[in-house]
Amino acid sequence: MSQITFAIRHAPQSEWLFRWQATIIAAFAGGSLTAALLNLGAAVALAVTRSTFSHVSAARGRADRHA
């Protein structure tokens, strides 16, 4: 199993995909489906919040440069 994991880690993929794979694996490490769904829900909410704030921040930066 460690050889398979090692091979997958070196496959060309984006950083965010690897982070989501690690998040999903960690969510299911707790053992119960309910805990896994709660963990995944929290991870998705955090990702959406971070994405929204980064877009708002970038838009403010563009607006300040054009003002």
Buried (B, 14 or more C-beta within 10 A) or exposed (E): EEEEEEEEEEEEEEEEEEEBEEBBEEBBEEEEEEEBEEBBEEBEEEBEEEEEEEEEEEEEEEEEEEE
